[in-house]
Every structure is written in C-alpha cells, then in structure tokens.
Amino acid sequence: MTDLLAQPAFTIPHGAHFDLQGLVGTRLRKNVDQWLLTAPQANPAMLQMFRDRDRKPRRDLVPWAGEFAGKYLTSAVLALRLSSDGRLQPMVDSFVEDLIATQDTDGYLGPAPHDQRLIGTTLAGDWLWDIWGHYHCMLGLLLYFRETGNPSALQACRKGADLLCRRFLQDEEKVISAKAEEMNMAVAHVLCLLYEETGESDYLSLARVIEKEWQMPPAGDYVRAALQGMDFYQLPKPRWESLHDIQAIVELYYITGDPQYRIAFEHLWHSMVRTDRHNSGGFSSGEAAVGSPYDPRAIETCCSIAWLALSVDMLRLTGDSRVADEIELSTFNAILGAQHPSGRWWTYNTPMDGVRKASAHEIVFQSREGSPELNCCSVNGPRGLGMVSEWAVMQCSGGLVVNYYGPGTMTAPLSSGPLITLQQKTQYPQDGHVELMVRTERPVKFDLRLRIPGWSAETQVWVNRVERRPAPAGHYLSLEREWKTGDTVDIVFDLSPHVWPGECEATGKVSIYRGPLLLVYDRLFNPLDPVQLPAVSARNIRRMVVDAAVENEAAWVHGVIDCEGPHELVLIDFASAGATGTPYQSWIPAVDLKGSEREALRISPFYAPFSGERKESITH
C-alpha cells in the first residue's frame, strides 16, 4: 500500500471478528437471511441488465440502475464481517464472479449500451449516472478484495479505474460533462482509495482533476466553499450524494498531508450535524440538506447511509468520541428504523412523525422486469448494519477503542499483533450495565479506550470490580495496563431521560431519549390517536418509568409517562415504531418546558439551536 503523509487517529482493524447477540444481533441475522441471501435470486436483473446492455430492445432503466449491484455488494461484504451464516460467503463469492464476468474487455462495468457509456442518456432522455454506478461497483469490489484477498476483484476494480483514466485523463474529456455532478464526481473517493491500495499515480491524478472540476459551476465546490465557512446546505450541490464526494476530501488529506483538506472536511461534517441531522440521527430532508433538522420532508434511507459512512470517516480522522455518539444515534434509530424487524424490507423514507412504508412500494417507479424489489434504498440500507463492523471496535495508537456496546463478542488484533477478545454481558441499550470481559493470547500491556457517551451524565466504571475510575461524559476513558484473560470492566451508564426541545415545525413539542434510544408514541401501544395526544411536562418526563423486559418483542423498551389529565402515554423505541403500519410520533406535545422546570431536565447533547435559515430541496 502507498505510504500516506497524514494518518488517521483510529483505524478499522483488519481481521476483526464479531459475534453480536441481543436485539442488534437478531436484526443482523434477519438482514442476511431475509434480504442479502435472497435478493439476487429474487431480482436477477441486478446483473442481467449488465449482460443485456448491447442487446435489443434496450432496457428502460432509471439513470442510477448501475448502482444496484455495487451497493448490494458493499452491503454484503460488510455483512460478512458480522455474520456466522455459512451460506453468505459462497453466495457473495458467486456474485462477485458473476459481476466480474459482465465486465467488458475495456473495463466497462455498467448497464449502458456502447454509444452511451459513461456520458449518455436513458431511453427517456435523462442523463445517466453511469460513472456513479462505476463508483459503487468499484467500491464493492475493492472492499471484497480487502476482505478476501481475491486478486480478481482488485484487477476488475483497476480495469474500471483504467477505463475512467483513459476517458477523462488521457483523452482530456471532463467528468463534469456527464452531468449529475454530485453523483458522477463521487468516483474521486474510490480513486483515492485505489491509489492508496496500489500506488498507481493515474488514479490520484484523475481524483485531482475531479477536484478542480468541483470548482466549475454547477458542481459542488466543496473544498473552497468549506474553507470560506459555508455550511453544507449552502453549497451548490447539497444533495446527499455529495457526501461521497466529500469522502474523497479526507482521503486527499491522508495522501497529501495538506491540512486544508482536513479543515474543509471537519467543517462540512460539523455543519451537517448542526443543521441537517434529525432527532432520529437520519440525514437530509427531501434528499438534500436544507438547513433545518425540523423539516418534515422525506428522510431517505440512502441519505442516512451516506451520513453514516461520512461519520465513520470523521471518527477515523479525529478520534472524537462525540462522533461515535452520533454514529450510535444514527444506527440505533434511523438505520434500524429503516429496516423492518423481519429483515424483509427497508424504507425509502423513515420520517420523524408518520408511518413506515416499504421502499418497494413508495418508490416502486424504480422497479423493472426481473428486479421488482430493487431500488436505491433496498440495496443500500443493509450497508448501515454492516458498517457496525467499521466502528464497533477500532485500533488506536497503543491499543483498542470500544465504541459499540451490546451483548456478544468482538475480537480484534492490536497493531502490535496479539488478538484481543472483548466479551460483553449486557442488555444494552435496554439496560445501562455492561460487563466487559477480556481474553488475551498472553498477558499484554495496551490501552483499552471506552467510549463514555455524552448523554451519560454520571457513568461509573470499575476494573476487576475493585478499582473505580472517573469517567467524564463525552470522552474516551483510557485504561492502560497489562491485560490478561479474566480481567473485567464493569460500566454503568446513566440512562435518565434527556430531551431535545422542539423549534420551528416542532415548536411546543419535545423529543425524549433514554440513552441512545429516541422514544416515540406508537398508536399500537396507546388507546389515544395521534390527534388526541396529551401534553407531557418536565415533571412527567423526569418520572418516566421504563420497562425493558418486553415479552412480545414488539418493542425494545416501553416508557410510561403520566400526562396532564387522566391519561398516560406509552413510548417505545424509534427502531420498533410503526412496524405494524401504525402511525407514530417522535415529537411529543409538551408543556412547562421553560424556566426552572426546563432547567431541571437534561438537554440532549444531540440538540443544537436552530440557525433560522433553510433551503428548498429537490428529489429525484
């Protein structure tokens, strides 16, 4: 691999193994069994459209049809790290073999006919997102190579990149000429990753050419605008696809060492948290950043996946535990909320208030012959679960970082070589007590860093049940010592409620959290309909009683709040809400949230005061 001039604070450990149990483990297994293993057979046109590209009659494709195979492969490769299902590896191997077999001799890897490749239009005359499709296929192949070492996958990825270099570097044709700028220019990200893997200078050269084209209207101008202090929603291209362009910026920082890239990347990430990350951890409104977390337009699953990927990059870069808090918020709420508990389908829109609809129904216009279930979100949503493998446990200088809490085991190597197994006995996030047991190949000194969430005001930590350690919220607790098999760490998190007071469309309402879980009203658990909801008060919220022992598995937690008048309100976790098609609300009517009553409540660290600006967004 190429030597980098700058290094991340954390790295994703190669060769890590996971056996996650509990509620998240169940969702992971259902994702594999009900979607990843069945999708290629149920939707054979995912690859057949590549084989048919020069056949007549021409297929009537959506502009982004070439992304489906790559997004599916990326999701499946990440799931390999988390799954013990023996059926998954051979299925992914077969899928990769079939995908590579569709690649043309010149390296083309997509569904467009010869005269429309890379820069062309659909039958309806819409601009193809063909380079965007290559981005996702190349990313999936590169991740598969890194996971398995299969040289054919790297060769296919390089052939795709070589084609792009011949077309847009040697022939001096411009990527911006392909239109759909934020989509097609995102290929700069995988070009940077491929340069880091191979050292091939052409890949970096093309990424730098695309960087210059970012400055050409109507492209996104990401670096210059960020260095001028503009928020992401104020940029020329604030759609969610631009987040994959922005992923290239942090890779350019590692490659060049130029701090301007780091400054731009961090600024854009922080601006998104402040203006467009919703109470559920979902990102965007109507498929773009608009400058308001209260905007009620659709929160697309693909947008939240891109936000999660960008946040993993931010965590790698900075080693800031507050970024890991954001990743946990998005995963436990927006991502798991987008997946039906059965694992059979994903949403397109996972609203703050509303109902859950299968993406195959809500954006059915993307379905085609041979691919009735395929759409951008159905293939992309599972990536959000797979990304747990990228942030749950990470390597830092001299040790390991624990970001994920939940029952199960995580095994990862230290950078110095020895394997460390961390077993958690817990019901987190339903319960705040985590017992972490260490197993080592031999006694070894290393730094075990534990994420102490910003929402846990008073966290208690003991090593081997006798040595108590202070654990300030919003930081990592460093436990550097010689560790041996049998050592334990007990952590007790503060799960008292914290709130996000609403503004704008949510004025007079409040979002209530217990730990990382957003609690919501669901009609299934309440006799009152949404229009009849009573108001909660600060006193009600502080006295909320939460029951995590849910026998019917219809929800992870129940919270019961006494309300004004002879009513009580049952709140459940956002990830379970709306699973039966019932309406739900995450913004709850509230009273007495000013003055001394408000001061007695804990304001959630996820809340940021509204800036007062917003921008219109445009959907597909």
Residue pairs with C-beta under 8 A, 6 or more apart in sequence:
1 196
1 197
1 199
2 195
2 196
2 197
2 198
2 199
2 255
4 196
4 254
4 255
4 257
5 254
5 255
5 256
5 257
6 253
6 254
6 256
6 257
6 262
7 254
8 254
8 316
8 317
8 319
9 316
9 317
9 318
9 319
9 396
10 315
10 316
10 319
10 394
10 395
10 396
10 401
11 316
11 394
11 395
11 396
11 415
12 316
12 389
12 390
12 391
12 394
12 395
13 393
13 394
13 395
13 400
13 412
13 413
14 146
14 413
15 412
15 413
16 81
16 389
16 393
16 410
16 411
16 412
16 413
17 81
17 410
17 411
17 412
18 81
18 82
18 388
18 389
18 392
18 408
18 409
18 410
18 411
19 25
19 84
19 408
19 409
20 28
20 82
20 388
20 392
20 406
20 407
20 408
20 410
21 406
21 407
21 408
22 406
22 407
22 408
22 426
22 427
22 428
23 406
23 430
23 556
24 336
24 388
24 406
25 406
25 407
25 408
27 336
27 339
27 341
27 343
27 385
28 79
28 82
28 83
28 385
28 388
29 83
29 85
29 343
30 341
30 342
30 343
30 344
31 79
31 339
31 343
31 382
31 385
32 79
32 83
32 85
32 88
32 343
33 85
33 343
34 342
34 343
34 344
35 343
35 344
35 345
35 346
35 378
35 382
36 72
36 75
36 76
36 79
36 88
36 91
36 382
37 85
37 87
37 88
37 91
39 46
39 72
39 373
39 374
39 378
39 379
40 46
40 47
40 72
40 91
40 95
42 372
42 373
43 370
43 371
43 372
43 373
43 374
44 370
44 371
45 368
45 369
45 370
45 371
45 374
46 68
46 69
46 72
46 371
46 374
46 379
47 69
47 95
47 98
47 99
47 102
48 370
49 59
49 61
49 65
49 111
49 368
49 370
49 371
50 66
50 69
50 99
50 102
50 109
50 110
50 111
51 102
52 59
52 111
53 59
53 110
53 111
53 112
53 113
53 114
54 113
54 114
58 113
58 123
59 111
59 368
59 369
60 122
60 123
60 124
60 368
61 111
61 122
61 123
61 368
62 122
62 365
62 366
62 368
63 122
63 126
63 127
63 128
63 129
63 180
64 129
64 132
64 133
64 183
64 376
65 111
65 133
65 368
66 109
66 110
66 111
66 112
66 128
66 129
66 130
66 132
66 133
66 134
66 136
66 137
67 129
67 132
67 133
67 135
67 136
67 137
67 376
67 379
68 371
68 374
68 376
68 379
69 99
69 136
69 137
69 140
70 133
70 134
70 135
70 136
70 137
70 138
70 139
70 140
70 141
71 136
71 140
71 376
71 379
71 380
71 383
72 95
72 140
72 379
73 92
73 95
73 96
73 99
73 137
73 140
73 141
73 143
73 144
74 136
74 139
74 140
74 143
74 383
74 386
75 379
75 380
75 381
75 382
75 383
75 386
76 88
76 91
76 92
76 95
76 382
76 386
77 92
77 140
77 143
77 144
77 147
77 386
78 143
78 383
78 385
78 386
78 387
78 389
78 390
79 88
79 382
79 385
79 386
80 88
80 89
80 92
80 147
81 147
81 386
81 389
82 385
82 386
82 388
82 389
92 144
93 148
93 150
96 141
96 144
96 150
96 152
96 153
97 152
99 109
99 137
99 141
99 156
100 141
100 152
100 153
100 156
102 109
103 109
103 156
103 159
103 160
106 163
107 159
107 160
107 161
107 162
107 163
108 117
108 118
108 160
108 163
109 133
109 134
109 137
109 138
109 156
109 159
109 160
110 117
110 130
110 133
110 134
110 137
111 133
112 118
112 120
112 128
112 130
113 120
116 128
116 130
117 130
118 130
118 131
118 134
118 163
118 164
118 167
118 178
119 128
119 130
119 173
119 177
119 178
120 127
120 128
120 130
121 127
121 128
122 128
127 178
127 179
127 180
128 178
128 180
129 180
129 183
129 184
130 178
130 184
131 164
131 175
131 178
131 183
131 184
131 185
131 187
132 180
132 183
132 184
132 186
132 187
132 241
134 160
134 164
134 187
135 186
135 187
135 189
135 190
135 244
137 160
138 157
138 160
138 161
138 187
138 190
138 194
139 189
139 190
139 193
141 153
141 154
141 156
141 157
141 160
142 153
142 154
142 157
142 190
142 193
142 194
142 197
144 150
144 153
145 151
145 153
145 154
145 157
145 197
146 197
154 197
154 198
157 190
157 194
158 194
158 198
158 200
161 190
161 191
161 194
161 200
161 202
161 203
161 206
162 202
164 187
164 191
164 206
165 202
165 203
165 205
165 206
167 173
168 174
168 175
168 206
168 209
169 202
169 205
169 206
169 209
174 213
175 184
175 185
175 187
175 209
175 210
175 213
176 185
176 213
176 216
176 219
178 184
181 218
181 219
181 220
181 237
182 219
182 220
182 237
182 239
182 241
182 242
182 245
183 241
185 210
185 213
185 214
185 219
185 220
185 245
186 241
186 242
186 244
186 245
186 247
186 248
187 210
188 206
188 207
188 210
188 211
188 245
188 248
189 244
189 245
189 247
189 248
189 251
191 203
191 204
191 206
191 207
191 210
191 248
192 203
192 204
192 207
192 248
192 251
192 252
192 255
193 251
194 200
194 203
195 201
195 203
195 204
195 207
195 255
196 251
196 254
196 255
204 255
207 248
207 252
208 252
210 248
211 223
211 248
211 252
213 219
214 220
214 221
214 222
214 223
214 245
215 221
215 224
217 236
218 236
218 237
219 236
219 237
220 235
220 236
220 237
220 242
220 245
221 235
221 236
221 237
222 235
222 242
222 245
222 246
222 249
222 264
222 268
223 249
223 260
223 261
223 264
225 234
225 235
225 236
226 263
226 264
226 265
226 267
226 268
227 260
227 263
227 264
227 267
229 267
231 271
231 274
231 275
231 289
231 291
232 238
232 242
232 268
232 271
232 272
232 275
232 276
232 289
233 271
233 275
233 276
233 288
233 289
233 290
233 291
233 614
233 615
234 291
234 615
235 242
237 245
238 288
238 289
238 290
238 615
238 617
239 284
239 287
239 288
239 289
239 617
239 618
240 283
240 284
240 287
240 288
240 289
240 300
240 302
240 303
240 306
240 307
241 306
243 306
243 307
243 309
243 310
244 306
244 309
246 265
246 268
246 310
247 309
247 310
247 313
249 261
249 264
249 265
249 268
250 261
250 262
250 265
250 313
250 314
250 316
250 317
252 258
252 261
253 259
253 261
253 262
253 265
253 317
262 317
265 313
265 314
265 317
266 314
266 317
266 318
269 310
269 311
269 314
269 323
272 283
272 289
272 307
272 310
273 326
273 608
274 608
274 611
275 289
275 291
275 292
275 293
275 608
275 611
276 283
276 284
276 285
276 289
276 290
276 291
276 292
276 293
277 283
277 293
277 307
277 326
277 330
277 606
278 285
278 293
278 299
278 334
278 352
279 293
279 352
279 500
279 511
279 518
279 586
279 587
279 606
280 299
280 329
280 330
280 333
280 334
280 337
280 350
280 352
280 518
280 574
280 586
281 304
281 326
281 329
281 330
281 331
281 332
281 333
281 334
281 335
281 518
281 606
282 299
282 303
282 304
282 307
282 330
282 333
282 334
282 337
282 350
282 352
283 289
283 299
283 303
283 304
283 306
283 307
283 330
283 334
284 290
284 299
284 300
284 303
284 304
284 307
284 617
285 292
285 295
285 296
285 297
285 298
285 299
285 617
286 295
286 297
286 298
286 617
286 618
286 619
287 298
287 300
287 303
287 617
287 618
287 619
287 620
288 615
288 617
288 618
289 615
289 617
290 297
290 614
290 615
290 616
290 617
291 611
291 613
291 614
291 615
292 504
292 610
292 613
292 614
293 608
293 610
294 502
294 503
294 504
294 505
294 506
294 610
295 505
295 614
296 351
296 352
296 353
296 505
297 617
298 348
298 349
298 351
298 619
299 334
299 349
299 350
299 351
299 352
300 348
300 349
300 377
301 338
301 346
301 347
301 348
301 349
301 350
301 359
301 377
301 380
301 381
301 384
302 376
302 377
302 380
302 381
304 330
304 334
304 335
304 338
304 350
304 384
305 335
305 380
305 381
305 383
305 384
307 330
308 327
308 330
308 331
308 335
308 384
308 387
309 383
309 387
311 323
311 326
311 327
311 330
312 327
312 387
312 390
312 391
314 320
314 323
315 323
315 324
315 327
315 391
315 394
315 403
316 394
319 396
319 401
319 476
321 403
321 451
321 452
321 453
321 454
321 474
321 475
321 476
322 454
322 474
322 605
324 391
324 403
324 451
325 451
325 453
325 454
325 455
325 474
325 516
325 605
325 606
326 606
327 391
327 403
328 403
328 404
328 453
328 516
329 516
329 518
329 606
330 384
331 384
331 385
331 387
331 388
332 429
332 516
332 517
332 573
332 575
333 516
333 517
333 518
333 573
333 574
333 575
334 350
334 384
334 574
335 381
335 384
335 385
336 385
336 575
337 347
337 350
337 356
337 574
337 575
337 577
337 578
338 346
338 347
338 350
338 377
338 381
338 384
339 346
339 347
339 381
339 382
339 384
339 385
340 346
340 347
340 356
340 358
340 579
341 553
341 576
341 579
345 358
345 359
345 360
345 373
345 378
346 358
346 359
346 377
346 378
346 381
346 382
347 356
347 357
347 358
347 359
347 362
347 377
347 381
348 357
348 359
348 362
348 363
348 375
348 377
349 357
349 362
350 356
352 585
352 586
352 587
353 530
353 583
353 584
353 585
353 586
353 587
354 578
354 583
354 584
355 578
355 581
355 582
355 583
355 584
356 577
356 578
356 579
356 581
359 375
359 377
359 378
359 381
360 367
360 372
360 373
360 375
360 378
363 375
363 376
363 377
364 375
366 374
366 375
366 376
367 373
367 374
367 375
368 374
388 404
391 403
391 404
392 402
392 403
392 404
392 410
393 400
393 401
393 402
393 403
393 404
393 410
393 412
393 422
394 400
394 401
394 403
395 401
395 412
395 413
395 414
395 415
396 447
396 449
397 415
397 447
398 415
398 446
398 447
398 480
399 414
399 446
399 447
399 448
399 449
399 480
400 412
400 414
400 420
400 422
400 446
400 447
400 448
400 449
401 449
401 451
401 476
402 410
402 422
402 436
402 448
402 449
402 450
402 451
403 451
404 410
405 424
405 426
405 428
405 429
405 434
405 451
405 491
405 493
406 424
406 426
406 428
406 429
407 424
407 425
407 426
407 427
407 428
408 423
408 424
409 421
409 422
409 423
409 424
410 421
410 422
410 424
411 419
411 420
411 421
411 422
412 419
412 420
412 422
413 419
413 420
414 420
414 444
414 446
416 444
416 446
418 440
418 441
418 442
418 444
419 440
419 441
420 438
420 439
420 440
420 444
420 446
420 483
421 438
421 439
421 440
422 436
422 437
422 438
422 439
423 436
423 437
423 439
424 434
424 435
424 436
424 437
425 434
425 435
425 437
426 433
426 434
426 435
427 433
427 548
428 434
428 493
428 515
429 515
429 516
429 517
429 556
430 548
430 556
430 557
431 495
431 548
432 456
432 492
432 493
432 494
432 495
432 515
433 490
433 491
433 492
433 493
434 490
434 491
434 492
434 493
435 488
435 489
435 490
435 491
436 450
436 488
436 489
436 490
436 491
437 486
437 487
437 488
438 448
438 483
438 484
438 485
438 486
438 487
438 488
438 489
439 485
439 486
440 483
440 484
440 485
442 484
443 482
443 483
443 484
444 482
444 483
444 484
445 480
445 481
445 482
445 483
446 480
446 483
447 478
447 479
447 480
448 478
448 479
448 480
448 483
448 489
449 476
449 477
449 478
449 479
450 461
450 471
450 476
450 477
450 479
450 489
450 491
451 476
452 459
452 471
452 472
452 473
452 474
452 475
452 476
452 477
453 459
453 473
453 474
453 493
453 515
453 516
454 473
454 474
454 605
455 473
455 494
455 498
455 513
455 515
455 516
455 602
455 604
455 605
455 606
456 473
456 493
456 494
456 495
456 515
457 473
457 494
457 496
457 602
458 494
459 471
459 473
459 491
459 492
459 493
459 494
460 468
460 471
460 490
460 491
460 492
461 468
461 469
461 470
461 471
461 477
461 489
461 490
461 491
461 492
462 468
462 469
462 489
462 490
463 469
463 479
463 481
463 487
463 488
463 489
464 487
464 488
465 488
465 490
469 477
469 479
470 477
471 477
471 491
474 605
479 489
493 515
495 514
495 515
495 546
496 542
496 602
497 512
497 513
497 514
497 519
497 541
497 542
497 544
497 559
497 601
497 602
498 512
498 513
498 601
498 602
498 603
498 604
498 605
499 510
499 511
499 512
499 513
499 541
499 593
499 601
499 602
499 603
499 604
499 607
500 510
500 511
500 513
500 603
500 604
500 606
500 607
501 510
501 590
501 593
501 598
501 603
501 607
502 508
502 509
502 510
502 511
502 587
502 590
503 609
503 610
504 610
506 587
508 589
508 590
509 587
509 588
509 589
509 590
510 536
510 541
510 587
510 588
510 590
510 593
511 518
511 586
511 587
511 588
511 604
512 518
512 519
512 536
512 541
512 544
512 559
512 571
512 588
513 519
513 604
513 606
514 544
514 546
514 557
514 559
517 556
517 557
517 573
517 574
517 575
518 573
518 574
518 586
519 557
519 559
519 571
519 572
519 573
519 574
520 571
520 572
520 573
520 574
520 577
520 584
520 585
520 586
520 588
521 530
521 533
521 569
521 570
521 571
521 584
521 585
521 586
521 588
522 555
522 570
522 572
522 576
522 577
522 578
522 582
522 583
522 584
523 529
523 530
523 582
523 583
523 584
524 554
524 580
524 582
525 554
525 555
525 558
525 570
525 572
526 569
526 570
528 534
528 567
528 569
530 583
530 585
533 569
533 585
533 588
533 589
534 563
534 564
534 565
534 567
534 569
534 589
535 563
535 564
535 589
535 590
535 591
536 561
536 563
536 564
536 569
536 588
536 589
536 590
536 591
537 563
537 564
537 590
537 591
537 592
537 593
537 597
538 592
538 593
538 597
538 598
538 600
538 601
539 592
539 597
540 561
540 562
540 563
541 561
541 601
542 600
542 601
543 561
543 562
544 559
544 560
544 561
544 571
545 559
545 560
546 557
546 558
546 559
546 560
547 557
547 558
547 559
547 560
548 556
548 557
550 556
550 557
550 558
554 572
554 576
554 579
554 580
555 572
555 573
555 576
555 577
556 572
556 573
556 575
556 576
557 572
557 573
558 570
558 571
558 572
559 570
559 571
559 572
560 568
560 569
560 570
560 571
561 568
561 569
561 571
562 568
563 569
564 591
569 588
571 588
574 586
577 584
577 586
578 584
592 598
593 601
